Amino acid sequence: MRSPCVGTVADNVFFSRARQCAFICAIGGSLRAGEYMNPDHICRRLAARFGGESETLYAPAMVDSPELRDAMLSNPTVRQTLDRARRADIAMIGVGDLSENSNMVRMGWFSPQEIAEARLSGTVGDMMGYDFIDLQGRPSQTPMQGRVIGLTIPDLARIPEVIAIASESTKAAGILGALRTGVIDVLATSATNAHTILHLDEATRSG
């Protein structure tokens, strides 16, 4: 779970009776994200709202290289939590944009220059901070790829219901790319974004 929109859900959902459910953190944490945006804190708030339990992913959100990410994924504690997340019935994810003011830049994950270079290579957004995609929903070719510890698009494809939440007006292209991956079942966004996405889809549809 990631993004301010996902955090907003955790603060505004209400349920009158307890449920036997678990909220599994499917992406690592970051000190700069703060309590409101950190996936682990979002899981805890959701669990408190529903009377369920939460499980932390004990790993940093981002590391310096894909090789270090692979090493972290081999850690038994990290692997156990991600394996449990892969078996989820529902996944709630954020969709990121490629603006110089994006959350990833504010948290210090990437520099504005790296973001600009990624845009020039055709990157329009990311899903859960890990999979950077182009407008057609294909993996983009950028050095930023593969450095975040969390679930991937193939992992999400195996989860029965994937809910994407993104309301910012800067995210229309990223949302369209995410929809074109084929893994999103439900999209929560603004009416303005929905209209923009429909027009952009019509203008860029291949074939």
Contacts in CASP RR format, 6 or more apart in sequence:
PFRMAT RR
TARGET T0000
AUTHOR 0000-0000-0000
METHOD contacts of the structure
MODEL  1
MRSPCVGTVADNVFFSRARQCAFICAIGGSLRAGEYMNPDHICRRLAARF
GGESETLYAPAMVDSPELRDAMLSNPTVRQTLDRARRADIAMIGVGDLSE
NSNMVRMGWFSPQEIAEARLSGTVGDMMGYDFIDLQGRPSQTPMQGRVIG
LTIPDLARIPEVIAIASESTKAAGILGALRTGVIDVLATSATNAHTILHL
DEATRSG
1 7 0 8 1.000
1 25 0 8 1.000
1 26 0 8 1.000
1 27 0 8 1.000
1 39 0 8 1.000
1 42 0 8 1.000
1 43 0 8 1.000
1 92 0 8 1.000
1 93 0 8 1.000
1 94 0 8 1.000
2 27 0 8 1.000
2 37 0 8 1.000
2 39 0 8 1.000
2 93 0 8 1.000
2 94 0 8 1.000
2 103 0 8 1.000
2 128 0 8 1.000
2 129 0 8 1.000
3 37 0 8 1.000
3 94 0 8 1.000
3 95 0 8 1.000
3 96 0 8 1.000
3 103 0 8 1.000
3 165 0 8 1.000
3 166 0 8 1.000
4 36 0 8 1.000
4 37 0 8 1.000
4 103 0 8 1.000
5 94 0 8 1.000
5 165 0 8 1.000
5 166 0 8 1.000
5 167 0 8 1.000
5 168 0 8 1.000
5 188 0 8 1.000
6 39 0 8 1.000
6 42 0 8 1.000
6 92 0 8 1.000
6 93 0 8 1.000
6 94 0 8 1.000
6 165 0 8 1.000
7 36 0 8 1.000
7 37 0 8 1.000
7 42 0 8 1.000
7 45 0 8 1.000
9 46 0 8 1.000
9 92 0 8 1.000
9 165 0 8 1.000
10 42 0 8 1.000
10 45 0 8 1.000
10 46 0 8 1.000
10 49 0 8 1.000
11 45 0 8 1.000
13 46 0 8 1.000
13 49 0 8 1.000
13 50 0 8 1.000
14 49 0 8 1.000
15 49 0 8 1.000
15 50 0 8 1.000
15 51 0 8 1.000
18 50 0 8 1.000
18 51 0 8 1.000
18 52 0 8 1.000
19 50 0 8 1.000
19 51 0 8 1.000
19 52 0 8 1.000
20 52 0 8 1.000
21 47 0 8 1.000
21 50 0 8 1.000
21 51 0 8 1.000
21 52 0 8 1.000
21 53 0 8 1.000
22 47 0 8 1.000
22 52 0 8 1.000
22 53 0 8 1.000
22 54 0 8 1.000
22 55 0 8 1.000
23 43 0 8 1.000
23 44 0 8 1.000
23 46 0 8 1.000
23 47 0 8 1.000
23 50 0 8 1.000
23 52 0 8 1.000
23 53 0 8 1.000
23 54 0 8 1.000
23 55 0 8 1.000
24 43 0 8 1.000
24 54 0 8 1.000
24 55 0 8 1.000
24 57 0 8 1.000
24 81 0 8 1.000
24 84 0 8 1.000
24 85 0 8 1.000
24 88 0 8 1.000
25 39 0 8 1.000
25 40 0 8 1.000
25 42 0 8 1.000
25 43 0 8 1.000
25 54 0 8 1.000
25 55 0 8 1.000
25 56 0 8 1.000
25 57 0 8 1.000
25 81 0 8 1.000
25 85 0 8 1.000
26 39 0 8 1.000
26 57 0 8 1.000
26 82 0 8 1.000
26 85 0 8 1.000
26 88 0 8 1.000
26 91 0 8 1.000
26 128 0 8 1.000
26 150 0 8 1.000
26 151 0 8 1.000
27 39 0 8 1.000
27 57 0 8 1.000
27 61 0 8 1.000
27 128 0 8 1.000
27 129 0 8 1.000
27 130 0 8 1.000
27 148 0 8 1.000
27 149 0 8 1.000
27 150 0 8 1.000
27 151 0 8 1.000
28 39 0 8 1.000
28 40 0 8 1.000
28 57 0 8 1.000
28 59 0 8 1.000
28 60 0 8 1.000
28 61 0 8 1.000
28 148 0 8 1.000
28 149 0 8 1.000
28 150 0 8 1.000
29 38 0 8 1.000
29 39 0 8 1.000
29 40 0 8 1.000
29 57 0 8 1.000
29 59 0 8 1.000
29 60 0 8 1.000
29 61 0 8 1.000
30 38 0 8 1.000
30 60 0 8 1.000
30 61 0 8 1.000
30 62 0 8 1.000
30 107 0 8 1.000
30 109 0 8 1.000
32 106 0 8 1.000
32 107 0 8 1.000
32 108 0 8 1.000
33 61 0 8 1.000
33 103 0 8 1.000
33 107 0 8 1.000
34 41 0 8 1.000
35 41 0 8 1.000
37 103 0 8 1.000
39 57 0 8 1.000
39 61 0 8 1.000
40 54 0 8 1.000
40 56 0 8 1.000
40 57 0 8 1.000
43 54 0 8 1.000
43 55 0 8 1.000
43 56 0 8 1.000
44 54 0 8 1.000
46 54 0 8 1.000
47 53 0 8 1.000
47 54 0 8 1.000
55 81 0 8 1.000
55 84 0 8 1.000
56 81 0 8 1.000
57 78 0 8 1.000
57 81 0 8 1.000
57 82 0 8 1.000
57 85 0 8 1.000
57 149 0 8 1.000
57 150 0 8 1.000
58 77 0 8 1.000
58 78 0 8 1.000
58 81 0 8 1.000
59 72 0 8 1.000
59 75 0 8 1.000
59 78 0 8 1.000
59 149 0 8 1.000
59 150 0 8 1.000
60 72 0 8 1.000
60 149 0 8 1.000
61 109 0 8 1.000
61 129 0 8 1.000
61 148 0 8 1.000
61 149 0 8 1.000
62 109 0 8 1.000
62 147 0 8 1.000
62 148 0 8 1.000
62 149 0 8 1.000
63 69 0 8 1.000
63 72 0 8 1.000
63 147 0 8 1.000
63 148 0 8 1.000
63 149 0 8 1.000
64 147 0 8 1.000
65 147 0 8 1.000
66 145 0 8 1.000
66 146 0 8 1.000
66 147 0 8 1.000
68 147 0 8 1.000
69 146 0 8 1.000
69 147 0 8 1.000
69 148 0 8 1.000
69 149 0 8 1.000
72 78 0 8 1.000
72 149 0 8 1.000
73 79 0 8 1.000
73 82 0 8 1.000
73 149 0 8 1.000
78 149 0 8 1.000
82 150 0 8 1.000
82 151 0 8 1.000
82 155 0 8 1.000
85 91 0 8 1.000
85 150 0 8 1.000
85 151 0 8 1.000
85 155 0 8 1.000
86 151 0 8 1.000
86 155 0 8 1.000
86 158 0 8 1.000
86 159 0 8 1.000
88 159 0 8 1.000
89 159 0 8 1.000
89 160 0 8 1.000
89 161 0 8 1.000
90 159 0 8 1.000
90 160 0 8 1.000
90 161 0 8 1.000
90 162 0 8 1.000
90 163 0 8 1.000
91 151 0 8 1.000
91 156 0 8 1.000
91 159 0 8 1.000
91 161 0 8 1.000
91 162 0 8 1.000
91 163 0 8 1.000
92 163 0 8 1.000
92 165 0 8 1.000
93 127 0 8 1.000
93 128 0 8 1.000
93 156 0 8 1.000
93 162 0 8 1.000
93 163 0 8 1.000
93 164 0 8 1.000
93 165 0 8 1.000
94 127 0 8 1.000
94 128 0 8 1.000
94 164 0 8 1.000
94 165 0 8 1.000
94 166 0 8 1.000
95 125 0 8 1.000
95 126 0 8 1.000
95 127 0 8 1.000
95 164 0 8 1.000
95 165 0 8 1.000
95 166 0 8 1.000
95 171 0 8 1.000
95 174 0 8 1.000
95 175 0 8 1.000
95 178 0 8 1.000
96 102 0 8 1.000
96 103 0 8 1.000
96 104 0 8 1.000
96 125 0 8 1.000
96 126 0 8 1.000
96 127 0 8 1.000
96 129 0 8 1.000
96 166 0 8 1.000
96 171 0 8 1.000
96 174 0 8 1.000
97 124 0 8 1.000
97 125 0 8 1.000
97 168 0 8 1.000
97 170 0 8 1.000
97 171 0 8 1.000
97 173 0 8 1.000
97 174 0 8 1.000
98 115 0 8 1.000
98 118 0 8 1.000
98 119 0 8 1.000
98 123 0 8 1.000
98 124 0 8 1.000
98 125 0 8 1.000
98 126 0 8 1.000
98 174 0 8 1.000
99 105 0 8 1.000
99 115 0 8 1.000
99 170 0 8 1.000
100 112 0 8 1.000
100 115 0 8 1.000
100 116 0 8 1.000
102 115 0 8 1.000
102 170 0 8 1.000
104 110 0 8 1.000
104 115 0 8 1.000
104 126 0 8 1.000
104 129 0 8 1.000
105 111 0 8 1.000
105 112 0 8 1.000
105 115 0 8 1.000
110 118 0 8 1.000
110 144 0 8 1.000
114 143 0 8 1.000
114 144 0 8 1.000
117 142 0 8 1.000
118 132 0 8 1.000
118 140 0 8 1.000
118 142 0 8 1.000
118 144 0 8 1.000
121 140 0 8 1.000
121 141 0 8 1.000
121 142 0 8 1.000
122 134 0 8 1.000
122 135 0 8 1.000
122 140 0 8 1.000
123 132 0 8 1.000
123 133 0 8 1.000
123 134 0 8 1.000
123 140 0 8 1.000
123 142 0 8 1.000
123 144 0 8 1.000
124 133 0 8 1.000
124 134 0 8 1.000
124 135 0 8 1.000
124 140 0 8 1.000
124 173 0 8 1.000
124 174 0 8 1.000
124 176 0 8 1.000
124 177 0 8 1.000
125 132 0 8 1.000
125 133 0 8 1.000
125 171 0 8 1.000
125 173 0 8 1.000
125 174 0 8 1.000
125 177 0 8 1.000
125 178 0 8 1.000
126 132 0 8 1.000
126 133 0 8 1.000
127 133 0 8 1.000
127 153 0 8 1.000
127 156 0 8 1.000
127 164 0 8 1.000
127 178 0 8 1.000
127 181 0 8 1.000
127 183 0 8 1.000
128 148 0 8 1.000
128 150 0 8 1.000
128 151 0 8 1.000
128 156 0 8 1.000
129 148 0 8 1.000
130 146 0 8 1.000
130 148 0 8 1.000
130 150 0 8 1.000
130 151 0 8 1.000
130 152 0 8 1.000
131 139 0 8 1.000
131 145 0 8 1.000
131 152 0 8 1.000
131 153 0 8 1.000
131 181 0 8 1.000
132 139 0 8 1.000
132 140 0 8 1.000
132 142 0 8 1.000
132 144 0 8 1.000
132 145 0 8 1.000
133 139 0 8 1.000
133 140 0 8 1.000
133 174 0 8 1.000
133 177 0 8 1.000
133 178 0 8 1.000
133 180 0 8 1.000
133 181 0 8 1.000
134 140 0 8 1.000
134 177 0 8 1.000
135 173 0 8 1.000
135 174 0 8 1.000
135 176 0 8 1.000
135 177 0 8 1.000
135 180 0 8 1.000
135 204 0 8 1.000
136 177 0 8 1.000
136 180 0 8 1.000
136 204 0 8 1.000
136 206 0 8 1.000
137 177 0 8 1.000
137 178 0 8 1.000
137 180 0 8 1.000
137 181 0 8 1.000
139 145 0 8 1.000
139 153 0 8 1.000
153 181 0 8 1.000
153 183 0 8 1.000
156 162 0 8 1.000
156 183 0 8 1.000
157 182 0 8 1.000
157 183 0 8 1.000
160 185 0 8 1.000
161 185 0 8 1.000
161 186 0 8 1.000
162 183 0 8 1.000
162 184 0 8 1.000
162 185 0 8 1.000
162 186 0 8 1.000
163 184 0 8 1.000
163 185 0 8 1.000
163 186 0 8 1.000
163 187 0 8 1.000
163 188 0 8 1.000
164 175 0 8 1.000
164 178 0 8 1.000
164 179 0 8 1.000
164 184 0 8 1.000
164 186 0 8 1.000
164 187 0 8 1.000
164 188 0 8 1.000
165 188 0 8 1.000
165 189 0 8 1.000
166 174 0 8 1.000
166 175 0 8 1.000
166 187 0 8 1.000
166 188 0 8 1.000
166 189 0 8 1.000
166 193 0 8 1.000
167 188 0 8 1.000
167 189 0 8 1.000
167 190 0 8 1.000
167 193 0 8 1.000
169 190 0 8 1.000
169 192 0 8 1.000
169 193 0 8 1.000
169 196 0 8 1.000
171 189 0 8 1.000
171 193 0 8 1.000
172 193 0 8 1.000
172 196 0 8 1.000
172 197 0 8 1.000
172 200 0 8 1.000
173 200 0 8 1.000
175 187 0 8 1.000
175 189 0 8 1.000
175 193 0 8 1.000
175 197 0 8 1.000
176 197 0 8 1.000
176 200 0 8 1.000
176 201 0 8 1.000
176 204 0 8 1.000
178 184 0 8 1.000
179 187 0 8 1.000
179 197 0 8 1.000
189 197 0 8 1.000
END
